[in-house]
Amino acid sequence: MPVASINNIISNLRNRHFFILDVIFVFLSPYLAFLIRYDWNFAQVPLGKSLITIMFVSVVTKITIFKLLGLYRRFWKSASIDDLALLILIGIYVGLAQIFIIGILKVFQVGSVAQYPLSFPIIDTIITFIFISVPRFSIRLLQRVEQRLNQTNEGMLNTLIIGAGDAGINTLIELQKAPWLKLHPVGIIDDDPTKKGLRIRGVSVFGGRELLHESVEKYKIARILIAMPSVSGGEIRKIVELAKGTNAEIFTLPGLLEIIDGKVAVDKLRKIQIDDLLRREPIKTELDKIFKLLNGQIILVTGAGGSIGSEICRQIALANPSKLLLLGHGENSIFEIEQELRSKFKNLNNNIIPLIADMRDSARINYLINRYKPKIIFHAAAHKHVPLMETNLVEAITNNVLGIKNILDAATKNNVESLVYISTDKAVDPPNVMGATKRLAELIIKGYYKTSKTRLIAVRFGNVLGSRGSVVHTFKRQILDGGPITVTDPEIERFFMTIPEAVQLVLQAFEMGRGGEIFVLDMGSRIKIVDLAKDMIRLSGNDEYEIGIKFTGLRPGEKMIEELYTNSEIIEETLHNKISSATADYSNISDCMNQIDNLIKLAGDNKEEEARELLFKIVHCVKG
């Protein structure tokens, strides 16, 4: 009978079938134990009532143990080490039970049991273990045999996996189980010298990454898969450099922070992106504590359709809030995040509520908060483009300043428990309108903290990769257009962080904050924008000289280097090594707060020059 037919029969076995087989096998196992004990000499087997009794007792005892330990609640098509461990545990319990029963019968000299050899229960236990293990694991074995027999490399892309850790092995397994992906794994690269020469599921570990280029050439590798979701961006950059000059395409698993469901799988493989080269060590956050605070709560996210706001929604959804309110001004972006969340989080379908509102409309904001009564607000709504806001000062003030004032007034009036404000490094000593409005929003948080019962927290961080309108999107478009890439200055530097990483730290700050803090996220080292441009050109498969880089000069309001703290701020450590607290002297903040209403009125009357002058006067009025 061909393997495929046998596999088809075996793979259709269910626990009810195994139950019947088990009853038959464990009934016969005592007799087989005697046969083995007496070297298959049938004449020496002590047939009689005692043996029959033992055979029936064996069935009752063993089947009871099987049921109690959950042997019939397993899915044997995907049997694993955990299932093998269960079988071993069952074997131990069966052996102990057999020894106990035979011992009792020997003590009371029941029938001919007194003459049973001491090795009988041990042999019987081994036979039982074989009987319950082999049929169950044969499903996996036959699947693998059929897989190997049917394997053909025709039309397949030779694939090299980087990383022989858990993620690499899981990637290998999934590739072997999914021939329709047309990826044929021929080898693994891993820097661990103890793994060199090992074979994992029939695939060799060639050695360290120094053999990468040679392996690609020797085995005609068409695709390299980096299966190390926890590795830093610097390491990925080194691998990309080593593969330079080959024709192999490089793919990777996303970083752990990007894998929202926590699963590392082949369907998440994608081409190397600029985010991967900037990836840092995975952040350790107290997710249990964070989710406990969010679970079952009504939570409002403003700017929910934006890059940061939408990621906040995704991560909050994991905590299973009772209601998730998505507030934004643009209907398309709110519609998109609503549909995404409904698709990914079926359990929240009836509890995701999209809200369209303008942050400048105080009556509307107050009505929504009063109606839905959120306990927690994440305020991410803001205008953020520096050059654009230089020429649209009125919009910057009314949206970024009046907006935070309106949400704070509504939160205080309606007894919201916590509000987290998303700030930016551009709020530090701002020479531009956008940065000044964000700094003023931080000061407003400080001002309201003194009188509001709401727990108010501000979180400040730098640029996030992939946000709408970011330099990454601009560079991608310019590369597609054939170049050149435009960079304002060869020395300009910025902090960068991935969106999931930033949001996870925002949630950690929310958990840590007691009220009134300005938390600052650890952004790592600054990165030269020109280096970012060169990396993106390289990743696109183009040459720097073909695309070209053009320097255009700093734009209005743009700084050469961004900072995370003002000169007068004191940096204090917190319980989390990636989050610090910026403190300063805010003793005169009340004097400055009194001028905010006048600023908003000037903006509302379109008196731009007067509003600009007053904006910077207020920002510099506070000592902090």
LOLO-809758 format. One record per residue (C-alpha): x, y, z; residue in three letters; residue number from 1. Coordinates in steps of 0.001 Angstrom, whole numbers. Layout:
REM LOLO-809758
c1,c2,c3,residuo,num
X,Y,Z,ALA,NUM
...
END
This chain:
REM LOLO-809758
c1,c2,c3,residuo,num
0,0,0,MET,1
1548,3401,-977,PRO,2
2576,5808,1797,VAL,3
-86,8334,752,ALA,4
-2883,5782,1285,SER,5
-1533,4657,4670,ILE,6
-1089,8300,5681,ASN,7
-4650,9056,4635,ASN,8
-5999,6261,6843,ILE,9
-3761,7047,9833,ILE,10
-4359,10818,9668,SER,11
-8106,10261,9922,ASN,12
-7777,8506,13264,LEU,13
-9529,10377,16066,ARG,14
-9406,10013,19847,ASN,15
-12408,7675,19799,ARG,16
-10469,5330,17492,HIS,17
-7412,5561,19737,PHE,18
-9622,4706,22728,PHE,19
-10690,1440,21085,ILE,20
-7096,594,20120,LEU,21
-5922,1391,23652,ASP,22
-8487,-953,25229,VAL,23
-7340,-3798,22941,ILE,24
-3634,-3109,23430,PHE,25
-3670,-2677,27229,VAL,26
-5795,-5819,27575,PHE,27
-3153,-7810,25684,LEU,28
-88,-6085,27195,SER,29
143,-8302,30369,PRO,30
163,-11450,28230,TYR,31
2831,-9933,25929,LEU,32
4863,-8937,29007,ALA,33
5000,-12582,30106,PHE,34
5933,-13747,26600,LEU,35
8855,-11298,26505,ILE,36
9857,-12176,30079,ARG,37
9990,-15900,29185,TYR,38
11736,-15418,25814,ASP,39
8554,-16142,23843,TRP,40
8136,-19525,25476,ASN,41
4339,-19894,25418,PHE,42
4433,-22895,27744,ALA,43
5834,-20814,30596,GLN,44
3129,-18125,30481,VAL,45
971,-18615,33637,PRO,46
-2447,-18845,31978,LEU,47
-5459,-18957,34259,GLY,48
-7881,-16826,36276,LYS,49
-5096,-14723,37789,SER,50
-3815,-13579,34389,LEU,51
-7347,-12867,33119,ILE,52
-8002,-10850,36282,THR,53
-4763,-8921,35810,ILE,54
-5687,-8213,32163,MET,55
-9080,-6744,33126,PHE,56
-7603,-4788,36042,VAL,57
-4957,-3516,33616,SER,58
-7617,-2145,31251,VAL,59
-9571,-381,34011,VAL,60
-6476,1058,35694,THR,61
-4702,2252,32562,LYS,62
-7766,3679,30775,ILE,63
-8671,5575,33982,THR,64
-5157,7060,34113,ILE,65
-5328,7927,30392,PHE,66
-8606,9789,30857,LYS,67
-7588,11591,34046,LEU,68
-4380,12885,32438,LEU,69
-6184,14080,29282,GLY,70
-4817,11604,26745,LEU,71
-8087,11771,24791,TYR,72
-8136,15551,24619,ARG,73
-5089,15890,22365,ARG,74
-4853,16696,18645,PHE,75
-2318,14146,17446,TRP,76
-1892,15530,13927,LYS,77
250,18244,15456,SER,78
1843,16154,18223,ALA,79
4708,17957,19944,SER,80
7286,17558,22708,ILE,81
4547,18491,25178,ASP,82
2495,15511,24010,ASP,83
5510,13218,24307,LEU,84
6059,14516,27839,ALA,85
2436,13621,28642,LEU,86
2949,10081,27336,LEU,87
6068,9705,29479,ILE,88
4143,10963,32518,LEU,89
1362,8478,31779,ILE,90
3997,5715,31534,GLY,91
5350,6640,34969,ILE,92
1881,6625,36544,TYR,93
1014,3315,34856,VAL,94
4277,1766,36109,GLY,95
3682,2934,39673,LEU,96
80,1707,39571,ALA,97
1170,-1695,38204,GLN,98
3855,-2119,40873,ILE,99
1370,-1142,43591,PHE,100
-1372,-3513,42369,ILE,101
968,-6468,41811,ILE,102
2585,-5777,45197,GLY,103
-786,-5833,46993,ILE,104
-1818,-9054,45223,LEU,105
1525,-10633,46122,LYS,106
1152,-9656,49802,VAL,107
-2284,-11240,50006,PHE,108
-1099,-14172,47827,GLN,109
-4013,-13874,45422,VAL,110
-4013,-16814,43018,GLY,111
-736,-17416,41246,SER,112
254,-13733,41343,VAL,113
2705,-14519,44147,ALA,114
4829,-16339,41548,GLN,115
4833,-13420,39071,TYR,116
8391,-12167,38403,PRO,117
9270,-8697,39736,LEU,118
10138,-7570,36202,SER,119
6555,-8165,34999,PHE,120
5080,-4690,35842,PRO,121
8144,-2959,34364,ILE,122
7947,-4870,31075,ILE,123
4183,-4322,30946,ASP,124
4664,-569,31451,THR,125
7205,-382,28605,ILE,126
4853,-2275,26273,ILE,127
1985,16,27243,THR,128
4083,3111,26555,PHE,129
5010,1750,23102,ILE,130
1377,839,22350,PHE,131
27,4312,23170,ILE,132
2932,6279,21632,SER,133
3647,4629,18291,VAL,134
148,4895,16731,PRO,135
-192,8511,17802,ARG,136
3217,9730,16635,PHE,137
3007,7676,13450,SER,138
616,10340,12150,ILE,139
3392,12942,12245,ARG,140
5966,10427,11000,LEU,141
3945,9380,7954,LEU,142
3135,12984,7141,GLN,143
6854,13760,7098,ARG,144
7665,10660,5001,VAL,145
5001,11575,2442,GLU,146
6263,15145,2457,GLN,147
9810,14015,1687,ARG,148
8704,11552,-1012,LEU,149
6578,14162,-2768,ASN,150
9186,16879,-2446,GLN,151
10348,18331,-5724,THR,152
12685,21259,-6154,ASN,153
11421,22100,-9610,GLU,154
10393,25756,-9784,GLY,155
11505,26301,-6174,MET,156
13726,29167,-5027,LEU,157
16794,28030,-3111,ASN,158
16500,29673,288,THR,159
19018,30353,3045,LEU,160
17748,30916,6584,ILE,161
19700,33214,8912,ILE,162
19261,32111,12516,GLY,163
18917,28623,14009,ALA,164
16970,29731,17065,GLY,165
13293,29056,17718,ASP,166
12156,31502,15033,ALA,167
14555,30003,12465,GLY,168
13463,26430,13204,ILE,169
9780,27420,13073,ASN,170
10421,29140,9747,THR,171
12119,26001,8416,LEU,172
9216,23791,9559,ILE,173
6638,26050,7942,GLU,174
8562,26252,4678,LEU,175
8754,22444,4512,GLN,176
5029,22179,5228,LYS,177
4105,24805,2623,ALA,178
5534,23828,-792,PRO,179
3157,26289,-2482,TRP,180
5409,29090,-1192,LEU,181
8001,27807,-3711,LYS,182
10837,28271,-1201,LEU,183
13295,25395,-816,HIS,184
15448,25720,2343,PRO,185
18941,24443,1537,VAL,186
20888,25666,4546,GLY,187
21041,27704,7739,ILE,188
23547,30322,8870,ILE,189
24075,30792,12615,ASP,190
26927,32363,14551,ASP,191
26758,29804,17368,ASP,192
29843,27587,16762,PRO,193
28211,24660,18613,THR,194
25521,24465,15909,LYS,195
27913,24325,12958,LYS,196
27549,21040,11061,GLY,197
24266,20107,12734,LEU,198
21310,19023,10627,ARG,199
17889,20387,11539,ILE,200
15005,18566,9831,ARG,201
17419,17458,7138,GLY,202
18905,20928,6539,VAL,203
22534,21681,7419,SER,204
23791,24554,9544,VAL,205
26672,25816,7394,PHE,206
28296,27965,10056,GLY,207
28591,31668,10932,GLY,208
27699,34695,8860,ARG,209
31240,34871,7458,GLU,210
30089,32015,5183,LEU,211
27030,33919,3974,LEU,212
28396,35267,706,HIS,213
30129,31974,-132,GLU,214
26969,29952,629,SER,215
24812,32192,-1558,VAL,216
27158,31701,-4493,GLU,217
27749,27964,-3926,LYS,218
24092,26951,-3534,TYR,219
22666,29507,-5971,LYS,220
20555,31092,-3247,ILE,221
17712,33237,-4579,ALA,222
16254,34309,-1245,ARG,223
17733,34986,2192,ILE,224
15347,34854,5156,LEU,225
16451,36593,8363,ILE,226
14572,34695,11077,ALA,227
15717,36661,14118,MET,228
12853,38884,15304,PRO,229
14708,40013,18429,SER,230
17997,40989,16746,VAL,231
19043,44662,16629,SER,232
18972,46856,13551,GLY,233
22756,47054,13578,GLY,234
23029,43291,13165,GLU,235
20539,43292,10295,ILE,236
22550,46074,8660,ARG,237
25692,43871,8858,LYS,238
23849,40956,7226,ILE,239
22600,43209,4425,VAL,240
26176,44421,3876,GLU,241
27489,40835,3735,LEU,242
24872,39922,1135,ALA,243
25727,42953,-990,LYS,244
26890,41967,-4426,GLY,245
24782,38814,-4588,THR,246
21505,38531,-6499,ASN,247
19644,37126,-3513,ALA,248
16583,38966,-2238,GLU,249
16592,39527,1515,ILE,250
13439,38972,3558,PHE,251
12901,39125,7300,THR,252
10451,38413,10051,LEU,253
9176,41631,11636,PRO,254
10546,42716,14993,GLY,255
8757,41367,18058,LEU,256
7020,44695,18665,LEU,257
5429,44572,15229,GLU,258
3981,41104,15732,ILE,259
778,42150,17396,ILE,260
-511,38621,17989,ASP,261
2840,37400,19296,GLY,262
3194,34702,16609,LYS,263
6263,34340,14450,VAL,264
5131,32832,11158,ALA,265
6161,32538,7525,VAL,266
3141,34530,6372,ASP,267
4717,37546,8106,LYS,268
7946,37381,6083,LEU,269
8578,40576,4149,ARG,270
11375,42366,2365,LYS,271
13917,44214,4490,ILE,272
12691,47717,5311,GLN,273
14434,50757,6706,ILE,274
12737,50065,10065,ASP,275
14696,46796,10296,ASP,276
18050,48570,10047,LEU,277
17059,50846,12942,LEU,278
15553,48092,15087,ARG,279
16753,48030,18682,ARG,280
16700,45425,21411,GLU,281
13129,44440,22323,PRO,282
11672,46679,24994,ILE,283
10639,45025,28224,LYS,284
7328,46438,29386,THR,285
4992,45289,32108,GLU,286
2229,44296,29739,LEU,287
292,42430,32409,ASP,288
39,45554,34543,LYS,289
-756,47758,31543,ILE,290
-3465,45439,30213,PHE,291
-4959,45091,33676,LYS,292
-5427,48874,33802,LEU,293
-6950,48954,30295,LEU,294
-9060,45800,30478,ASN,295
-12796,46442,30692,GLY,296
-12356,50238,30516,GLN,297
-13950,52790,28178,ILE,298
-10991,54339,26341,ILE,299
-10933,57309,23964,LEU,300
-8120,57840,21455,VAL,301
-8032,61194,19669,THR,302
-6240,61308,16332,GLY,303
-7104,57608,16124,ALA,304
-6634,57562,12352,GLY,305
-3062,58871,12525,GLY,306
136,56857,12674,SER,307
564,57002,16454,ILE,308
-3146,57075,17263,GLY,309
-3944,53999,15176,SER,310
-1110,51996,16763,GLU,311
-2314,53025,20223,ILE,312
-5720,51614,19221,CYS,313
-4169,48327,18048,ARG,314
-2249,47788,21263,GLN,315
-5162,48833,23483,ILE,316
-7428,46392,21621,ALA,317
-5219,43550,22889,LEU,318
-6269,44462,26435,ALA,319
-9963,43928,25632,ASN,320
-11448,47281,26704,PRO,321
-15211,47488,27236,SER,322
-15371,50279,24617,LYS,323
-12746,51739,22287,LEU,324
-13702,55194,21006,LEU,325
-11893,56222,17798,LEU,326
-12026,60012,17441,LEU,327
-10689,61887,14455,GLY,328
-11418,64736,12065,HIS,329
-10751,62835,8837,GLY,330
-13435,60288,8027,GLU,331
-11299,58124,5736,ASN,332
-8542,57452,8271,SER,333
-11083,56700,11023,ILE,334
-12962,54355,8679,PHE,335
-9735,52504,7837,GLU,336
-8635,51917,11441,ILE,337
-12187,50962,12419,GLU,338
-12342,48304,9677,GLN,339
-8870,46999,10554,GLU,340
-9733,46619,14237,LEU,341
-13070,44959,13503,ARG,342
-11257,42459,11275,SER,343
-8465,41657,13746,LYS,344
-10430,41818,16993,PHE,345
-13752,40074,16441,LYS,346
-14478,40129,20180,ASN,347
-14540,43944,20090,LEU,348
-16796,44351,17058,ASN,349
-19707,45806,19028,ASN,350
-17450,47888,21234,ASN,351
-15497,49845,18604,ILE,352
-17135,53245,18141,ILE,353
-15884,55640,15417,PRO,354
-16411,59342,16198,LEU,355
-15899,62243,13794,ILE,356
-15196,65547,15517,ALA,357
-13040,68662,15348,ASP,358
-10839,69146,18429,MET,359
-11529,72902,18178,ARG,360
-15257,72385,18735,ASP,361
-15440,72458,22553,SER,362
-19190,71762,22688,ALA,363
-18865,68665,20490,ARG,364
-15857,67330,22437,ILE,365
-17628,67876,25757,ASN,366
-20800,66216,24445,TYR,367
-18945,63095,23276,LEU,368
-17023,62676,26533,ILE,369
-20181,63245,28557,ASN,370
-22137,60746,26441,ARG,371
-19596,57891,26288,TYR,372
-17898,58600,29634,LYS,373
-14356,57349,28885,PRO,374
-12176,56682,31899,LYS,375
-8908,56968,29942,ILE,376
-8002,59329,27083,ILE,377
-4945,59158,24812,PHE,378
-4671,62515,23055,HIS,379
-2706,62024,19826,ALA,380
-4587,64504,17614,ALA,381
-2308,67316,16373,ALA,382
-874,69090,13367,HIS,383
2768,67986,13168,LYS,384
4430,69178,9907,HIS,385
7012,71837,10696,VAL,386
7275,73737,7351,PRO,387
3514,73462,6741,LEU,388
2646,74941,10121,MET,389
5054,77848,9560,GLU,390
2682,79083,6861,THR,391
-487,77953,8658,ASN,392
19,79389,12123,LEU,393
-3680,79867,12849,VAL,394
-4435,76180,12233,GLU,395
-1479,75123,14366,ALA,396
-2651,77219,17343,ILE,397
-6339,76395,17113,THR,398
-5774,72675,16622,ASN,399
-2751,72028,18868,ASN,400
-3423,74577,21639,VAL,401
-7204,75060,21647,LEU,402
-7571,71311,20999,GLY,403
-5650,70273,24152,ILE,404
-7494,72934,26173,LYS,405
-10880,71641,25024,ASN,406
-10072,68000,25770,ILE,407
-8679,68931,29199,LEU,408
-11745,71013,30058,ASP,409
-14061,68169,29022,ALA,410
-11973,65542,30848,ALA,411
-11948,67578,34065,THR,412
-15668,68389,33855,LYS,413
-16658,64755,33215,ASN,414
-14357,63109,35780,ASN,415
-12070,61294,33349,VAL,416
-9544,59332,35403,GLU,417
-6450,59630,33155,SER,418
-5321,61595,30116,LEU,419
-2059,60925,28272,VAL,420
-815,63634,25886,TYR,421
1509,62723,22991,ILE,422
4258,65349,22661,SER,423
7395,65625,20509,THR,424
11089,66462,20715,ASP,425
10261,69510,18566,LYS,426
8726,71011,21717,ALA,427
12248,71449,23133,VAL,428
13504,75057,22688,ASP,429
11290,75406,19602,PRO,430
12267,77869,16828,PRO,431
9163,76905,14832,ASN,432
5390,77245,15202,VAL,433
4606,73538,15374,MET,434
7169,72902,18118,GLY,435
6001,75977,20040,ALA,436
2362,74822,20025,THR,437
3402,71365,21260,LYS,438
5545,72908,24023,ARG,439
2636,75142,25005,LEU,440
420,72034,25187,ALA,441
2943,70495,27631,GLU,442
2745,73659,29742,LEU,443
-1048,73588,29649,ILE,444
-896,70014,30990,ILE,445
1305,71323,33829,LYS,446
-1097,74190,34472,GLY,447
-4214,72026,34581,TYR,448
-2538,69412,36762,TYR,449
-2737,71747,39763,LYS,450
-6549,71942,39703,THR,451
-7795,68925,37722,SER,452
-8659,65640,39406,LYS,453
-7755,63862,36162,THR,454
-4336,62141,36180,ARG,455
-2490,64131,33469,LEU,456
651,62789,31790,ILE,457
2690,64036,28819,ALA,458
4988,61741,26835,VAL,459
7715,63281,24644,ARG,460
9610,61449,21900,PHE,461
11258,61996,18529,GLY,462
10459,61034,14960,ASN,463
8694,57755,14269,VAL,464
9492,55775,11151,LEU,465
6719,55301,8641,GLY,466
4370,57970,9963,SER,467
2325,59813,7360,ARG,468
4325,62495,5608,GLY,469
7569,61303,7177,SER,470
10920,61549,5458,VAL,471
10792,57790,4766,VAL,472
7694,58147,2577,HIS,473
9247,61124,788,THR,474
12435,59175,75,PHE,475
10460,56159,-1202,LYS,476
8540,58339,-3641,ARG,477
11714,60049,-4835,GLN,478
13442,56687,-5397,ILE,479
10448,55409,-7402,LEU,480
10602,58598,-9479,ASP,481
14240,57847,-10267,GLY,482
15726,60429,-7922,GLY,483
17319,62505,-6740,PRO,484
16602,62200,-3016,ILE,485
16466,65649,-1431,THR,486
18120,66179,1957,VAL,487
18187,69629,3526,THR,488
21740,69432,4914,ASP,489
24484,66736,5008,PRO,490
24864,67212,8785,GLU,491
21203,67263,9823,ILE,492
20367,64589,12431,GLU,493
17189,63234,13951,ARG,494
16075,60726,16576,PHE,495
14097,57800,15174,PHE,496
11946,55101,16704,MET,497
9495,52587,15263,THR,498
5811,53312,15843,ILE,499
5075,50083,17820,PRO,500
8106,50716,20042,GLU,501
7014,54297,20770,ALA,502
3453,53273,21568,VAL,503
4513,50463,23869,GLN,504
6555,52954,25878,LEU,505
3638,55413,25881,VAL,506
1485,52700,27469,LEU,507
4240,51968,29976,GLN,508
4388,55668,30873,ALA,509
605,55614,31345,PHE,510
997,52730,33799,GLU,511
3846,54435,35693,MET,512
2569,58000,35842,GLY,513
1080,59465,38995,ARG,514
127,62773,37377,GLY,515
1888,65947,36232,GLY,516
4921,64214,34663,GLU,517
6537,64927,31330,ILE,518
8002,61554,30434,PHE,519
10741,61363,27801,VAL,520
11369,58179,25845,LEU,521
14889,56867,25233,ASP,522
15351,57405,21494,MET,523
18816,55884,21222,GLY,524
21380,57759,19123,SER,525
20627,60398,16529,ARG,526
20835,59312,12902,ILE,527
22066,61417,10013,LYS,528
19298,61889,7460,ILE,529
21800,61468,4631,VAL,530
22738,58006,5996,ASP,531
19039,57116,6109,LEU,532
18759,58165,2453,ALA,533
21737,55994,1474,LYS,534
20295,52973,3308,ASP,535
16960,53360,1535,MET,536
18642,53611,-1865,ILE,537
20604,50428,-1130,ARG,538
17513,48537,81,LEU,539
15625,49517,-3056,SER,540
18265,47697,-5128,GLY,541
19551,50928,-6656,ASN,542
22929,52592,-6630,ASP,543
23565,55827,-4739,GLU,544
25163,57397,-7795,TYR,545
22255,56421,-10063,GLU,546
19596,57918,-7775,ILE,547
21650,60785,-6419,GLY,548
21303,62901,-3281,ILE,549
20636,66633,-3539,LYS,550
21137,69048,-627,PHE,551
18529,71826,-561,THR,552
19207,73809,2625,GLY,553
17258,73996,5872,LEU,554
13553,74807,5554,ARG,555
11777,77552,7555,PRO,556
11623,76616,11251,GLY,557
13849,73540,10830,GLU,558
16628,72762,13341,LYS,559
19885,71070,12494,MET,560
19755,68844,15577,ILE,561
16759,68015,17770,GLU,562
17032,67670,21544,GLU,563
14944,65699,24024,LEU,564
15355,68078,26989,TYR,565
15514,71844,27496,THR,566
18626,73278,29128,ASN,567
16686,74069,32304,SER,568
15104,70630,32663,GLU,569
16438,68119,35164,ILE,570
16514,64526,33935,ILE,571
15300,62012,36490,GLU,572
15373,58241,36170,GLU,573
12187,56225,36477,THR,574
11509,52570,37217,LEU,575
11832,51852,33474,HIS,576
15267,52138,31856,ASN,577
13817,53450,28566,LYS,578
11753,56224,30157,ILE,579
12991,59287,32055,SER,580
11172,62244,33589,SER,581
11884,65887,32688,ALA,582
11341,68210,35652,THR,583
11825,71965,35895,ALA,584
10715,75072,37802,ASP,585
7107,75755,36822,TYR,586
6380,78130,39720,SER,587
5320,81002,37435,ASN,588
3157,78902,35128,ILE,589
-76,80601,36257,SER,590
1128,83969,34904,ASP,591
1695,82422,31496,CYS,592
-1545,80414,31447,MET,593
-3536,83648,31749,ASN,594
-2378,84668,28269,GLN,595
-3541,81512,26440,ILE,596
-7132,82674,25897,ASP,597
-5804,85856,24297,ASN,598
-3545,83768,22026,LEU,599
-6495,81635,20899,ILE,600
-8559,84804,20241,LYS,601
-5789,86336,18147,LEU,602
-5567,83139,16104,ALA,603
-9352,83026,15728,GLY,604
-9265,86619,14408,ASP,605
-6477,85609,11953,ASN,606
-4042,88126,13472,LYS,607
-1065,85966,12553,GLU,608
1858,88246,13424,GLU,609
455,89172,16838,GLU,610
-418,85520,17517,ALA,611
3082,84383,16509,ARG,612
4716,86931,18805,GLU,613
2487,86003,21757,LEU,614
2946,82243,21145,LEU,615
6713,82425,21553,PHE,616
6394,84906,24418,LYS,617
4243,82427,26391,ILE,618
6524,79477,25583,VAL,619
9571,81396,26864,HIS,620
7665,82900,29786,CYS,621
7887,79704,31826,VAL,622
11261,79136,33522,LYS,623
11084,75411,32726,GLY,624
END
